[in-house]
Amino acid sequence: MRPGLILHLLMTSLLHQRRRAALTILTVAWGTLSMVFLLAFGEGARVKAEEEFKGWGEAFAMVHAGRTAKEWQGYPKGRQIQIWSRDIPVIQSRLGADVLVSGWIGRGGILLDHDGTTAVVGLRGVDAAFGRLRNIKPVEGGRFLSVRDEEEKRRVIFLGDMLAAELFGDEEPVGQRLLVGGQAYTVIGVLQHKLAQGLGGESPDTRVALVPRTTLLFQFGDRPLGVLVVMPPNPNQMENTLKTVRETLSSLYKLDPGDDQALHIWDRAKNAQDMRNMFTAILAFLAIIGGLTLFIGGVSVANIMFAIVKERTREIGVKMAMGARRSQITFPILIEGMLYTLSGGALGLAVSVILVELMGAIPTDKYKGLAMMGHPTISWRIALLTIAVLALVGTLAGYFPARRAASINPAETLRYE
């Protein structure tokens, strides 16, 4: 059947059943709006969580030294384990050059002084790789610590943005002198502001004070690492990487590689995957809820199509008596049901896009609850999923009335009133 004729039949149906047709289209539009809105809020929360997760750093693993809980090769349990800066080259050689290995040492209660403006902070000694691992980026005009800074034990310092504002006010910190524990350092960079993971607030990095690890050791003496950080080039390699780290430290400090109390490991690669799996489940749940709402609109479409079939019973019977094929009876009804559904879907999508754009313009920074949810986001995946569900609903809404039409007995239509 020609497309023009199908559209003509649809327009005729709309004119004859204006109120019912309008309500049906609005029902589908409401279902579409509900589905898109639910998914847009879920996607906005997922994007916000990803942003905050990356703000904390890449998919690395952190290794904290603890106390042995098992005897090993004659060594008693209960021994305190400490990881040192000198262990990093050993671990690096075991893992290979493509794996990033870093760590920090700390010194608490250090006084920072800029022309009488002071702050007491926990000072951390790190290397150049630490910036990449923790996704620490400087504002324009500054830089992070370099390999050369560490090699030459330079007295340079990198500040969190809020700490820099506290010490320097409206002044430009980069290039200025700062007393660190009574020693003069040069500020080389300030952190680009970022949020805390999962809190919707400020990151602890906003008050960070970082210097080259070798410089801190030279000024304050040797001390163990606060944490060892490793990151393989592919998160899928994390399990083997951590196995090698455990075996290396076991060899160095004579401990059971399976002693979880001796080495506490926080695997952010696994955390990242767990987070993605959680949001996939949440989005699937929201899609089911929205899809059920949309299917209610499909029931309305099916009802109006059954009514149309009933009205055209005599017409359908005459066509079948004149030899019309089954497809010539069912196809126009199927397409008509699809057009009802897609008309409502297009209206619902258009309203959804407008409302999501308006909600995205609402400032949420002052409200932690709203800030954690992020801004509603309509991604291409949401659009494709909505279109797919609309196509399915439209097909089902037209299929059953079309099958009813095809089952009409031409002889009975002559007696139909």
C-alpha positions as CSV (number, residue, x, y, z in Angstrom):
1,M,0.0,0.0,0.0
2,R,1.2,3.5,-0.8
3,P,2.6,5.7,2.0
4,G,0.3,8.5,1.0
5,L,-2.8,6.3,1.4
6,I,-1.6,5.2,4.9
7,L,-1.2,8.8,6.0
8,H,-4.6,9.6,4.6
9,L,-6.1,6.9,6.7
10,L,-4.3,8.1,9.8
11,M,-5.5,11.7,9.2
12,T,-9.0,10.4,8.7
13,S,-8.8,8.5,12.0
14,L,-7.5,11.5,13.8
15,L,-10.3,13.7,12.5
16,H,-13.0,11.1,13.4
17,Q,-11.6,10.4,16.9
18,R,-9.9,13.7,17.7
19,R,-10.3,13.5,21.5
20,R,-9.3,9.8,21.8
21,A,-6.4,10.2,19.4
22,A,-5.1,13.3,21.3
23,L,-5.3,11.5,24.6
24,T,-3.5,8.5,23.1
25,I,-0.7,10.6,21.8
26,L,-0.4,12.4,25.1
27,T,-0.3,9.1,27.0
28,V,2.6,7.9,24.8
29,A,4.3,11.3,25.1
30,W,4.0,11.1,28.9
31,G,5.5,7.6,29.0
32,T,8.3,8.8,26.7
33,L,8.9,11.8,29.0
34,S,9.0,9.6,32.1
35,M,11.4,7.2,30.6
36,V,13.8,9.9,29.2
37,F,13.7,11.8,32.5
38,L,14.5,8.8,34.6
39,L,17.4,7.8,32.4
40,A,18.6,11.4,32.1
41,F,18.8,11.8,35.9
42,G,20.6,8.4,36.1
43,E,23.0,9.3,33.4
44,G,23.7,12.7,35.0
45,A,24.5,10.9,38.3
46,R,26.8,8.5,36.5
47,V,28.7,11.3,34.7
48,K,29.1,13.2,38.0
49,A,30.4,10.0,39.7
50,E,32.9,9.4,36.9
51,E,34.0,13.0,37.1
52,E,34.6,12.8,40.8
53,F,36.2,9.4,40.5
54,K,38.7,10.7,38.0
55,G,39.3,13.8,40.1
56,W,40.7,11.5,42.8
57,G,43.0,9.8,40.3
58,E,43.3,7.1,37.6
59,A,42.5,3.4,38.1
60,F,45.6,2.7,40.3
61,A,46.1,0.6,43.4
62,M,47.4,1.8,46.8
63,V,49.4,-0.4,49.1
64,H,49.6,0.4,52.8
65,A,52.0,-1.4,55.1
66,G,50.5,-3.0,58.2
67,R,51.4,-5.6,60.7
68,T,51.9,-9.3,60.0
69,A,49.1,-11.7,61.1
70,K,50.9,-14.9,60.1
71,E,54.2,-16.6,60.8
72,W,56.5,-16.9,57.8
73,Q,59.7,-18.9,57.4
74,G,60.5,-18.7,61.1
75,Y,59.6,-15.0,61.4
76,P,56.9,-14.4,64.1
77,K,53.6,-12.7,63.5
78,G,52.9,-9.2,64.8
79,R,55.8,-7.6,63.0
80,Q,55.3,-4.0,61.8
81,I,56.0,-3.7,58.1
82,Q,57.3,-0.5,56.5
83,I,57.8,0.3,52.8
84,W,60.7,2.7,52.0
85,S,61.6,4.9,49.0
86,R,64.5,2.6,48.2
87,D,62.0,-0.2,47.5
88,I,60.4,1.7,44.6
89,P,63.3,1.0,42.1
90,V,63.2,-2.7,43.1
91,I,59.5,-3.0,42.5
92,Q,59.8,-1.0,39.3
93,S,62.4,-3.4,37.9
94,R,60.1,-6.4,38.7
95,L,57.1,-4.8,37.1
96,G,58.7,-3.3,34.0
97,A,58.9,0.3,32.7
98,D,55.3,0.3,31.4
99,V,53.9,0.2,35.0
100,L,53.8,3.4,36.9
101,V,55.2,3.1,40.4
102,S,55.1,5.9,42.9
103,G,54.5,6.8,46.5
104,W,54.5,9.6,49.0
105,I,56.2,10.2,52.3
106,G,54.6,12.6,54.8
107,R,55.6,15.0,57.5
108,G,52.8,16.5,59.6
109,G,52.5,19.8,61.4
110,I,54.7,21.8,59.0
111,L,54.4,25.6,59.2
112,L,54.0,27.4,55.8
113,D,54.7,31.1,56.0
114,H,54.2,33.8,53.4
115,D,55.0,37.3,54.6
116,G,53.4,36.6,58.0
117,T,50.4,34.7,56.6
118,T,50.7,31.1,57.9
119,A,49.1,27.7,57.7
120,V,50.0,24.4,59.3
121,V,49.7,21.4,56.9
122,G,50.8,17.9,56.4
123,L,53.7,18.1,53.9
124,R,54.0,15.3,51.3
125,G,57.1,14.3,49.3
126,V,56.2,12.9,45.9
127,D,57.6,12.3,42.5
128,A,56.6,13.4,39.0
129,A,54.5,10.2,38.4
130,F,52.3,11.0,41.4
131,G,50.7,13.9,39.5
132,R,49.5,11.6,36.7
133,L,48.4,8.9,39.1
134,R,46.3,11.3,41.2
135,N,45.1,13.4,38.2
136,I,46.7,16.5,39.7
137,K,46.6,19.3,37.1
138,P,48.1,22.8,37.6
139,V,46.2,25.9,36.6
140,E,47.5,27.8,33.6
141,G,50.9,29.4,34.2
142,G,52.2,26.8,36.6
143,R,53.4,23.2,36.5
144,F,53.7,20.0,38.5
145,L,56.9,18.6,40.0
146,S,59.3,17.2,37.4
147,V,61.9,14.4,37.4
148,R,64.6,17.0,37.4
149,D,63.2,18.6,40.6
150,E,63.6,15.3,42.3
151,E,67.0,14.5,40.9
152,E,68.4,17.9,42.0
153,K,66.5,18.0,45.3
154,R,65.0,21.4,44.4
155,R,63.1,23.4,47.0
156,V,60.0,23.8,45.0
157,I,56.4,23.3,46.2
158,F,53.0,22.6,44.5
159,L,49.9,23.9,46.4
160,G,46.2,23.1,46.5
161,D,44.1,25.9,45.2
162,M,42.3,26.6,48.6
163,L,45.6,26.5,50.5
164,A,47.2,28.9,47.9
165,A,44.3,31.3,48.3
166,E,44.6,31.1,52.1
167,L,48.3,32.0,52.0
168,F,48.5,34.4,49.0
169,G,45.0,35.9,48.8
170,D,44.5,37.6,45.5
171,E,48.2,37.5,44.7
172,E,49.6,35.2,42.0
173,P,51.4,32.4,43.9
174,V,53.4,30.9,41.1
175,G,57.0,32.1,41.3
176,Q,56.8,33.5,44.8
177,R,58.8,32.4,47.8
178,L,57.3,30.4,50.7
179,L,58.9,29.3,53.9
180,V,58.4,25.6,54.5
181,G,59.5,24.6,58.0
182,G,61.8,27.7,58.0
183,Q,63.3,26.9,54.6
184,A,62.7,29.0,51.5
185,Y,60.8,27.2,48.7
186,T,59.5,28.5,45.3
187,V,55.8,27.9,44.4
188,I,55.8,26.3,40.9
189,G,52.1,25.4,40.5
190,V,48.6,25.6,41.9
191,L,46.0,22.8,41.6
192,Q,43.0,23.1,39.3
193,H,40.0,22.9,41.5
194,K,38.3,19.5,41.8
195,L,35.6,17.8,43.8
196,A,35.9,15.1,46.4
197,Q,34.9,11.6,45.3
198,G,31.4,10.7,46.3
199,L,30.9,13.7,48.6
200,G,29.9,16.4,46.2
201,G,32.2,18.8,48.2
202,E,35.8,19.8,48.1
203,S,38.6,17.4,47.5
204,P,41.3,17.0,50.2
205,D,43.8,17.9,47.4
206,T,42.6,21.5,47.6
207,R,44.8,21.9,50.7
208,V,47.6,19.8,49.6
209,A,51.3,20.8,49.8
210,L,53.6,18.7,47.6
211,V,57.4,18.9,47.3
212,P,59.9,16.5,45.7
213,R,60.3,13.3,47.8
214,T,64.1,13.6,47.7
215,T,63.9,17.2,49.0
216,L,61.7,16.3,51.9
217,L,64.0,13.4,52.8
218,F,67.0,15.8,52.7
219,Q,65.4,18.4,54.9
220,F,63.6,16.1,57.4
221,G,65.5,12.8,57.3
222,D,64.6,9.3,56.1
223,R,61.1,8.0,56.8
224,P,58.9,5.2,55.4
225,L,56.4,5.7,52.6
226,G,52.9,6.6,53.7
227,V,51.6,4.7,50.7
228,L,52.9,2.9,47.6
229,V,51.0,3.5,44.4
230,V,51.1,1.3,41.2
231,M,49.2,1.6,37.9
232,P,49.6,-0.8,35.0
233,P,48.9,0.4,31.4
234,N,45.7,-1.6,31.3
235,P,43.3,-2.0,34.3
236,N,42.9,-5.7,33.3
237,Q,46.5,-6.2,34.3
238,M,46.0,-5.0,37.9
239,E,45.6,-8.5,39.4
240,N,49.0,-9.7,38.0
241,T,50.6,-6.3,39.0
242,L,49.5,-6.6,42.6
243,K,50.6,-10.2,42.7
244,T,54.1,-9.1,41.7
245,V,54.1,-6.3,44.2
246,R,53.1,-8.7,47.0
247,E,55.7,-11.2,46.0
248,T,58.4,-8.5,45.8
249,L,57.6,-7.1,49.2
250,S,57.3,-10.6,50.6
251,S,60.8,-11.3,49.5
252,L,62.2,-8.0,50.8
253,Y,60.5,-8.2,54.3
254,K,60.0,-12.0,54.8
255,L,56.2,-12.1,55.0
256,D,53.5,-14.3,53.7
257,P,52.3,-13.0,50.2
258,G,48.8,-13.9,51.2
259,D,48.9,-12.0,54.5
260,D,46.3,-9.2,54.0
261,Q,47.0,-7.7,57.4
262,A,50.7,-7.1,56.4
263,L,49.8,-5.3,53.2
264,H,46.5,-3.5,52.9
265,I,45.6,-2.9,49.2
266,W,43.0,-0.5,47.8
267,D,42.3,-1.5,44.2
268,R,40.7,1.5,42.5
269,A,40.6,-0.4,39.1
270,K,38.2,-2.8,40.8
271,N,36.4,0.1,42.5
272,A,35.9,1.7,39.1
273,Q,34.5,-1.4,37.6
274,D,32.2,-1.9,40.6
275,M,31.0,1.6,40.2
276,R,30.2,1.2,36.5
277,N,28.4,-2.1,37.2
278,M,26.3,-0.4,39.9
279,F,25.3,2.4,37.6
280,T,24.6,0.0,34.8
281,A,22.2,-1.8,37.2
282,I,20.6,1.5,38.3
283,L,20.1,2.6,34.7
284,A,18.6,-0.8,33.8
285,F,16.2,-0.5,36.7
286,L,15.2,3.1,35.6
287,A,14.8,1.9,32.0
288,I,12.4,-0.9,33.2
289,I,10.3,1.6,35.2
290,G,10.2,4.1,32.3
291,G,9.6,1.3,29.8
292,L,6.6,0.1,31.8
293,T,5.2,3.6,31.8
294,L,5.7,3.8,28.1
295,F,4.0,0.4,27.6
296,I,0.8,1.9,29.2
297,G,0.8,4.4,26.4
298,G,1.2,1.4,24.0
299,V,-2.0,-0.1,25.5
300,S,-3.8,3.1,24.7
301,V,-2.6,2.9,21.1
302,A,-3.7,-0.7,20.9
303,N,-7.2,0.2,22.2
304,I,-7.7,2.9,19.6
305,M,-6.5,0.6,16.9
306,F,-8.9,-2.1,18.0
307,A,-11.7,0.6,17.8
308,I,-10.5,1.5,14.3
309,V,-10.5,-2.2,13.2
310,K,-14.1,-2.5,14.6
311,E,-15.2,0.6,12.6
312,R,-13.7,-0.7,9.4
313,T,-15.0,-4.3,9.8
314,R,-17.3,-4.0,6.8
315,E,-14.6,-2.3,4.7
316,I,-12.0,-5.0,5.6
317,G,-14.5,-7.8,4.8
318,V,-15.2,-6.3,1.3
319,K,-11.5,-6.1,0.6
320,M,-10.9,-9.7,1.7
321,A,-13.9,-10.8,-0.4
322,M,-12.3,-9.1,-3.4
323,G,-9.1,-11.1,-2.9
324,A,-7.0,-8.7,-0.9
325,R,-3.9,-10.3,0.5
326,R,-3.4,-10.7,4.3
327,S,-0.5,-8.2,4.3
328,Q,-2.7,-5.6,2.5
329,I,-5.0,-5.8,5.5
330,T,-2.5,-5.9,8.3
331,F,0.2,-3.6,7.1
332,P,-1.8,-0.3,7.1
333,I,-3.1,-1.0,10.6
334,L,0.4,-1.9,11.8
335,I,1.8,1.3,10.3
336,E,-1.0,3.4,11.7
337,G,-0.4,2.1,15.2
338,M,3.3,2.8,14.8
339,L,2.6,6.4,13.6
340,Y,0.4,7.0,16.7
341,T,3.3,5.8,18.9
342,L,6.0,7.7,17.1
343,S,4.0,10.9,17.1
344,G,3.6,10.7,20.9
345,G,7.3,9.6,21.2
346,A,8.5,12.6,19.2
347,L,6.4,15.0,21.3
348,G,7.7,13.4,24.5
349,L,11.3,13.5,23.3
350,A,11.1,17.2,22.3
351,V,9.6,18.2,25.7
352,S,12.2,16.1,27.5
353,V,15.1,17.8,25.7
354,I,13.7,21.2,26.5
355,L,13.1,20.4,30.2
356,V,16.5,18.8,30.6
357,E,18.2,21.8,29.0
358,L,16.3,24.1,31.4
359,M,17.2,22.0,34.4
360,G,20.8,21.9,33.3
361,A,20.9,25.7,33.6
362,I,19.8,25.6,37.3
363,P,22.9,26.3,39.6
364,T,23.3,23.4,42.0
365,D,26.7,24.3,43.6
366,K,25.1,25.6,46.8
367,Y,23.1,22.5,47.4
368,K,25.1,19.3,48.1
369,G,22.3,16.9,47.5
370,L,21.6,18.3,44.0
371,A,25.3,18.7,43.3
372,M,25.9,15.0,44.0
373,M,23.2,14.1,41.4
374,G,24.8,16.2,38.7
375,H,22.8,17.7,35.8
376,P,20.3,15.5,33.9
377,T,22.0,14.3,30.7
378,I,20.5,12.8,27.5
379,S,23.1,10.7,25.9
380,W,23.0,9.0,22.5
381,R,22.5,5.7,24.3
382,I,19.4,7.1,26.0
383,A,18.0,8.4,22.7
384,L,18.7,5.1,20.9
385,L,17.1,3.1,23.8
386,T,14.0,5.3,23.8
387,I,13.6,5.0,20.1
388,A,14.0,1.2,20.3
389,V,11.4,0.9,23.0
390,L,9.0,3.2,21.1
391,A,9.5,1.0,18.0
392,L,8.7,-2.1,20.0
393,V,5.7,-0.6,21.7
394,G,4.4,0.7,18.4
395,T,4.9,-2.7,16.7
396,L,3.0,-4.5,19.5
397,A,0.3,-1.9,19.7
398,G,-0.4,-2.4,16.0
399,Y,0.3,-6.1,15.7
400,F,-2.6,-7.4,17.8
401,P,-5.3,-5.2,16.2
402,A,-3.8,-6.1,12.8
403,R,-4.1,-9.8,13.5
404,R,-7.7,-9.3,14.6
405,A,-8.4,-7.6,11.3
406,A,-6.8,-10.4,9.3
407,S,-9.0,-13.0,11.2
408,I,-12.3,-11.3,10.1
409,N,-14.6,-13.7,8.1
410,P,-15.8,-11.8,5.0
411,A,-19.2,-13.6,5.1
412,E,-19.8,-12.4,8.6
413,T,-19.1,-8.7,7.7
414,L,-22.2,-8.7,5.5
415,R,-24.3,-9.1,8.7
416,Y,-22.2,-6.6,10.7
417,E,-23.9,-3.4,11.8
